[in-house]
Amino acid sequence: MSRAPLAARTPWRAVVVLALGLSALIGIIVLAFVWPAVTASPRHLPVAVAAPAGRLPAIGDTVDVTVVPDRAAAVSAVERREADGAIVVTDGVEVLASPASPPAVRSVLDALAERISSGDGAGAAGPVRVTDVAEPEGDPAALTAASLPLVLGGIIGGVVVSLRAVGTARRLAALLGYACGGGIVVTAILQPWLGVLAGPFGLEATAVGLGMLGTASVVVGLTTLLGPRGILIGAAVTMLVANPLAGVTVPTSFIASPWGTVGQLLVPGATLTLVRELSLFPRADHSLEWGVLAAWAVLGFALVVTAGRKGSSIPRRASPTAR
């Protein structure tokens, strides 16, 4: 068996650094995905409460209580996502929750109902019943499963456009074309075909496309400025920071502060929240999510244009006829 020339062999120091670096990398990846789940616990869960004066139940310090005048206001708060659940105290206790809420939210509300029914709290005598409000027309579980492909779609689009499109105008056109086409294709699969989404088709397609555009445009901008390192930076930040903080399986109020809020200001979190609310909570205020996605798309476009003016750092293939 032939052996590589001595000069071509990798130095042992580099081998050790490589092994240690890869070990650290896998540790970071595991920590990024597992830490939010392990540390998730109810923190300032917004709950609306309608109760007569002096009969507000003692519901602990894991929730932020908003007092509303009556049951109708409590239902409206849940439907608008101003609250993740509600408690109405009359002759008995009624817990209002949406089936579209993550299971963790339902667990907290069920525990509150149990505490109130056991007499922990003023004026809690009487039966406790749980009522579903804001009944979803889509499929919340399947929508959660679709979150990772949406994130990967943005990264893959950015990588391909970075490597295959040369010229500022062509990169911008490719990004816009991908966002429009990808938004329509993905929404067509998730809505009329699989029945996962139930919001207006045009708005859902726009939200999906804008989410992919926000990630892809930033990846293209970073790659145009920094070369291949930009792909690594864009993909790493998206997968190891933004995606774990997106609140896919637990509400953002369960994620340690301030990371839950930070996650909603990044593309995966804003995209997932917007698509979910358009489908499951159409009465919610969506202005923040639209603004976040638009801001990331503008930032990505600005990076591409700036890099184009300075000259791309991506090495280009030499022409076959070049000498």
Buried (B, 14 or more C-beta within 10 A) or exposed (E): EEEEEEEEEEEEEEEEEEEEEEEEEEEEBEEBEEBBEEEBBBBBBBBBBBBEEEBBBEBBEBBBBBEBEEBEBBBBBBBBBBBBBBBBBBEBBBBBBBEBBBEBBBEBBBBBBEBBBEEBBBBBBBEBEBEBBBEBEBBBEEBBEBBBEBBBBBBBBBBBBBEEBEEBEEBBEBBBEBBBEBBBBBBBBBBEEEEBBBBEBEBBBBBBBBBBBBBBBBBBBBBBBBBBEBBBBBBBBBBBBBBBBBBBBBBBBBBEEEBBEBBBBBBBBBBBBBBBBBBBBBEBEBEEBBEBBBBBBEBBBEBBBEBBEEEBBBEEEEEEEEE
